């Protein structure tokens, strides 16, 4: 099976088009059928600026005929940006609108079964807000558009998987969002994803505490005592292999993350700062709980280097590879 992977351009004023083209052409992906979604003129301009050799072919709809293009030919499903200025390095209403239109097209392809997975290049939260999209990011938009109540962000490398209980909410709201029901739900979802999506049998999961030193016996907060410990104890009675709550700093600093299959963090920066430090720009963001498969690079729009040709495609390459692997595993599981 060669999975059909839809790849969105991300914010057109960022590094998304660049890393997408580099990942597909420098790495040569004969094991997938890719479809770029975005502004054809922007992809063409980026292609020439990078001195990459390929033919871009605009398609109105992705059909089986598009799978048979000779290499290196890349089909592009257009997002029309005609008349809109290209402004590398800054978020605009036009870039926010175009980036989300590309994501919507990819969602539609996956929901109808035309694509087996989607890979999203980075968008700008500022730009999509300027364009009046009420969602704080890809994850929440994907959940809404697929009719999914709850999803989970999992950051992955071959050695490390970090899932988040809360995602894009202000830090002041995190403590109130950490409830017994929420921890149980996210723990179960993580266990299911590790088992079904990543093929880990009886996965071991380390759960981080919310407070410094995991509360220090209640001296620095009681969430660990009143919420986390009871949920973890109950999970162990159901046969889940879970430990914690662990002090987050010591857990990563001592290398304990190497001894488990996954780490459940309480909030965004608690999980992503150590993850990105350890992943060296090769991590992947996977959205668990959706009816479709979606991965993305673990970095942002890179506005500071947009248009300069120096962006590294490692994380995008890893995101495409994970999409391929997950799509293949899901296909094999349905046989």
C-alpha positions as CSV (number, residue, x, y, z in Angstrom):
1,X,0.0,0.0,0.0
2,X,1.2,3.5,-0.9
3,X,-0.8,5.8,1.4
4,X,-2.3,9.0,-0.2
5,X,-1.0,11.9,2.0
6,X,-2.5,15.4,1.8
7,X,0.1,18.0,2.8
8,X,-1.1,21.6,3.5
9,X,1.1,24.6,2.9
10,X,0.6,26.1,6.4
11,X,0.9,29.9,6.6
12,X,2.1,31.0,3.2
13,X,4.2,33.7,4.8
14,X,6.1,31.1,6.9
15,X,8.4,28.2,6.1
16,X,5.6,25.7,5.4
17,X,5.8,25.6,1.6
18,X,9.6,25.4,1.8
19,X,9.8,22.5,4.3
20,X,7.1,20.6,2.4
21,X,8.9,20.8,-0.9
22,X,12.3,19.9,0.7
23,X,10.8,17.0,2.5
24,X,9.2,15.6,-0.6
25,X,11.9,16.3,-3.1
26,X,15.2,16.0,-1.2
27,X,14.2,12.9,0.6
28,X,12.4,11.4,-2.4
29,X,9.3,9.6,-1.1
30,X,8.5,6.7,-3.5
31,X,6.5,5.0,-0.7
32,X,3.6,7.6,-0.7
33,X,1.3,9.4,-3.1
34,X,1.6,13.1,-2.0
35,X,-0.8,15.9,-2.7
36,X,0.2,19.5,-1.9
37,X,-2.6,21.8,-0.9
38,X,-2.0,25.5,-1.3
39,X,-1.2,28.3,-3.6
40,X,0.4,26.9,-6.8
41,X,2.2,30.2,-7.6
42,X,3.7,30.2,-4.2
43,X,4.9,26.6,-4.4
44,X,6.3,27.4,-7.9
45,X,8.2,30.4,-6.6
46,X,9.5,28.5,-3.6
47,X,10.6,25.6,-5.9
48,X,12.6,27.9,-8.1
49,X,14.2,29.8,-5.1
50,X,15.4,26.5,-3.7
51,X,16.8,25.2,-7.0
52,X,14.7,22.1,-6.8
53,X,13.7,20.2,-9.9
54,X,10.1,19.1,-10.1
55,X,6.9,19.7,-12.1
56,X,3.9,21.0,-10.2
57,X,0.5,20.1,-11.7
58,X,-2.7,21.8,-10.5
59,X,-5.6,19.5,-10.1
60,X,-9.3,20.3,-9.4
61,X,-9.8,17.1,-7.5
62,X,-7.5,14.4,-6.4
63,X,-8.3,11.2,-8.4
64,X,-6.6,7.9,-9.0
65,X,-5.2,9.4,-12.2
66,X,-3.1,11.9,-10.2
67,X,-1.4,9.0,-8.5
68,X,0.3,7.9,-11.7
69,X,2.2,11.1,-12.5
70,X,5.8,10.4,-13.5
71,X,8.4,11.5,-10.9
72,X,9.2,14.1,-9.9
73,X,5.7,15.5,-10.5
74,X,3.7,16.8,-7.6
75,X,0.0,17.4,-7.9
76,X,-1.3,20.6,-6.2
77,X,-4.9,21.2,-5.1
78,X,-5.1,25.0,-5.4
79,X,-6.0,27.5,-2.7
80,X,-6.5,30.7,-4.6
81,X,-4.4,33.6,-3.4
82,X,-4.5,35.6,-6.6
83,X,-4.3,39.3,-5.8
84,X,-3.1,38.8,-2.3
85,X,0.4,40.0,-1.5
86,X,3.0,37.5,-0.4
87,X,4.5,38.9,2.8
88,X,7.2,36.5,4.1
89,X,7.8,36.9,7.7
90,X,4.6,38.3,9.0
91,X,1.0,37.1,9.7
92,X,-1.8,38.7,7.7
93,X,-5.5,38.2,7.3
94,X,-4.9,36.8,3.8
95,X,-2.3,34.3,5.1
96,X,-4.5,33.2,7.9
97,X,-7.5,32.7,5.6
98,X,-5.5,30.8,3.0
99,X,-3.8,28.5,5.6
100,X,-7.2,27.5,7.0
101,X,-8.7,26.9,3.6
102,X,-6.0,24.5,2.9
103,X,-6.6,22.6,6.1
104,X,-10.3,22.4,5.4
105,X,-9.6,20.9,2.0
106,X,-7.4,18.3,3.6
107,X,-10.0,17.4,6.2
108,X,-12.6,17.0,3.4
109,X,-10.3,14.6,1.5
110,X,-9.6,12.5,4.6
111,X,-13.3,12.4,5.7
112,X,-14.4,11.3,2.3
113,X,-11.7,8.7,2.1
114,X,-9.8,10.2,-0.9
115,X,-6.8,10.8,1.3
116,X,-5.5,8.3,3.9
117,X,-3.8,10.9,6.1
118,X,-3.1,14.6,6.3
119,X,0.1,16.5,7.2
120,X,-0.3,20.1,8.2
121,X,2.5,22.6,7.9
122,X,2.6,25.3,10.6
123,X,-0.1,28.0,10.8
124,X,0.0,31.3,12.6
125,X,-2.4,31.6,15.5
126,X,-2.2,35.3,15.2
127,X,-3.0,35.2,11.5
128,X,-6.0,32.9,11.8
129,X,-7.3,35.1,14.7
130,X,-7.0,38.2,12.4
131,X,-9.0,36.2,9.8
132,X,-11.8,35.7,12.4
133,X,-11.3,32.0,12.9
134,X,-12.3,31.4,16.6
135,X,-10.1,28.3,17.1
136,X,-6.7,28.7,18.8
137,X,-5.0,26.2,16.5
138,X,-5.1,23.2,14.2
139,X,-6.1,20.7,16.9
140,X,-9.3,22.5,18.0
141,X,-10.3,23.2,14.4
142,X,-9.8,19.6,13.4
143,X,-11.9,18.4,16.3
144,X,-14.7,20.8,15.4
145,X,-14.7,20.1,11.7
146,X,-14.7,16.3,12.2
147,X,-17.4,16.4,14.9
148,X,-15.0,15.1,17.6
149,X,-15.8,16.0,21.2
150,X,-12.3,15.6,22.6
151,X,-8.9,15.0,21.1
152,X,-5.4,14.7,22.4
153,X,-2.1,16.2,21.3
154,X,0.8,13.7,21.3
155,X,4.3,14.8,20.4
156,X,6.4,11.9,19.1
157,X,9.9,10.7,18.2
158,X,11.1,7.2,17.9
159,X,12.2,7.4,21.5
160,X,9.7,9.7,23.2
161,X,6.0,10.3,23.2
162,X,4.5,13.1,25.2
163,X,0.7,13.6,25.5
164,X,-1.0,16.7,26.9
165,X,-4.0,16.9,29.3
166,X,-4.6,20.6,28.4
167,X,-3.5,22.3,25.3
168,X,-4.0,25.9,24.2
169,X,-5.4,27.5,27.3
170,X,-3.9,30.2,29.5
171,X,-1.7,29.0,32.3
172,X,-4.0,30.6,34.9
173,X,-6.8,28.2,33.7
174,X,-4.8,25.0,33.9
175,X,-5.4,24.1,37.5
176,X,-9.2,24.3,37.2
177,X,-9.0,22.1,34.1
178,X,-7.2,19.3,35.9
179,X,-10.1,17.2,37.2
180,X,-10.4,13.5,38.0
181,X,-12.7,13.0,35.0
182,X,-10.3,14.8,32.7
183,X,-7.2,12.9,33.8
184,X,-9.0,9.6,33.5
185,X,-10.2,10.5,30.0
186,X,-6.8,11.6,28.8
187,X,-5.0,8.7,30.4
188,X,-7.3,6.2,28.7
189,X,-7.1,8.0,25.4
190,X,-3.3,8.0,25.5
191,X,-3.2,4.3,26.4
192,X,-5.6,3.5,23.5
193,X,-3.5,5.5,21.1
194,X,-0.2,3.9,22.1
195,X,-1.8,0.5,21.7
196,X,-3.8,1.0,18.5
197,X,-1.9,3.7,16.6
198,X,1.6,2.9,17.7
199,X,1.3,-0.9,18.2
200,X,2.7,-0.8,21.8
201,X,1.5,-3.8,23.8
202,X,0.7,-3.0,27.4
203,X,2.3,0.4,27.3
204,X,3.9,2.0,30.3
205,X,2.8,5.6,31.0
206,X,4.4,8.0,33.4
207,X,2.1,10.8,34.6
208,X,3.6,14.2,35.6
209,X,2.5,16.2,38.6
210,X,0.9,19.6,38.1
211,X,2.9,21.4,40.8
212,X,6.6,21.9,41.4
213,X,8.0,18.8,43.1
214,X,4.7,17.1,42.4
215,X,3.2,19.1,45.2
216,X,5.8,18.1,47.8
217,X,3.3,16.1,49.9
218,X,0.7,18.9,49.7
219,X,3.0,21.7,50.7
220,X,3.0,23.2,47.2
221,X,-0.6,22.2,46.1
222,X,-2.9,19.3,46.7
223,X,-3.8,18.3,43.1
224,X,-1.5,15.4,43.2
225,X,-3.0,14.1,46.4
226,X,-6.7,14.8,45.7
227,X,-6.9,14.2,42.0
228,X,-3.9,12.5,40.4
229,X,-3.1,9.7,42.9
230,X,-6.7,8.4,43.1
231,X,-7.1,8.3,39.3
232,X,-3.8,6.5,38.9
233,X,-4.6,4.0,41.6
234,X,-7.9,3.2,39.9
235,X,-6.2,2.9,36.5
236,X,-3.8,0.3,38.0
237,X,-6.7,-1.8,39.2
238,X,-7.8,-1.9,35.6
239,X,-4.5,-3.3,34.5
240,X,-2.9,-0.1,33.1
241,X,0.8,0.2,33.6
242,X,1.0,3.8,35.0
243,X,3.4,5.5,37.4
244,X,3.4,8.9,39.1
245,X,2.7,11.6,39.7
246,X,6.3,12.5,38.9
247,X,8.0,15.8,39.5
248,X,8.4,17.0,35.9
249,X,11.9,18.5,36.2
250,X,13.5,15.6,37.9
251,X,11.7,13.1,35.6
252,X,13.2,14.5,32.5
253,X,16.5,15.6,34.0
254,X,17.2,12.1,35.3
255,X,16.4,10.4,32.1
256,X,13.4,8.5,33.5
257,X,11.5,9.2,30.2
258,X,13.7,6.6,28.5
259,X,12.2,3.9,30.7
260,X,8.5,4.3,29.6
261,X,6.5,4.2,26.4
262,X,4.7,7.5,27.0
263,X,4.6,10.6,29.3
264,X,1.3,12.3,30.2
265,X,2.0,16.0,30.9
266,X,-0.5,18.4,32.5
267,X,-0.1,21.4,30.3
268,X,1.5,22.6,27.1
269,X,4.9,23.9,28.1
270,X,5.4,21.3,30.8
271,X,5.5,18.7,28.1
272,X,6.7,20.6,25.0
273,X,9.7,22.3,26.4
274,X,11.5,19.1,27.4
275,X,10.2,17.3,24.3
276,X,11.5,19.9,21.9
277,X,14.8,20.1,23.8
278,X,15.2,16.4,23.4
279,X,13.9,16.0,19.9
280,X,16.3,18.3,18.1
281,X,13.7,19.5,15.7
282,X,12.8,16.0,14.5
283,X,9.6,15.6,16.5
284,X,6.0,15.1,15.2
285,X,2.7,16.3,16.5
286,X,0.0,13.6,16.2
287,X,-3.7,14.3,17.0
288,X,-5.2,11.3,18.7
289,X,-8.9,10.7,18.9
290,X,-9.9,11.9,15.4
291,X,-11.7,9.8,12.8
292,X,-8.9,10.8,10.4
293,X,-5.1,10.7,10.6
294,X,-3.3,14.0,11.1
295,X,0.4,14.7,11.8
296,X,2.4,17.9,11.7
297,X,6.0,19.2,12.4
298,X,6.7,20.1,16.0
299,X,7.9,23.7,15.0
300,X,6.1,26.9,14.2
301,X,5.9,29.1,11.2
302,X,9.5,30.3,11.3
303,X,8.6,33.8,10.3
304,X,12.2,35.0,11.1
305,X,13.7,32.8,8.4
306,X,10.7,32.7,5.9
307,X,11.8,33.1,2.3
308,X,15.5,32.7,3.0
309,X,15.7,29.0,2.0
310,X,17.4,27.9,5.2
311,X,14.6,26.1,7.0
312,X,15.3,22.5,7.9
313,X,12.8,19.9,6.7
314,X,13.6,17.2,9.3
315,X,10.5,17.6,11.3
316,X,8.3,17.8,8.2
317,X,10.0,14.6,6.9
318,X,9.3,12.9,10.2
319,X,5.7,14.0,10.1
320,X,5.2,12.6,6.6
321,X,6.9,9.3,7.6
322,X,4.7,9.0,10.6
323,X,1.5,9.7,8.6
324,X,2.7,7.0,6.2
325,X,3.3,4.5,9.0
326,X,0.0,5.2,10.8
327,X,-2.0,5.0,7.6
328,X,-0.3,1.7,6.7
329,X,-0.9,0.3,10.2
330,X,-4.6,1.4,10.1
331,X,-5.0,-0.2,6.7
332,X,-3.5,-3.5,7.9
333,X,-5.6,-3.4,11.0
334,X,-8.8,-3.2,8.9
335,X,-7.9,-6.1,6.6
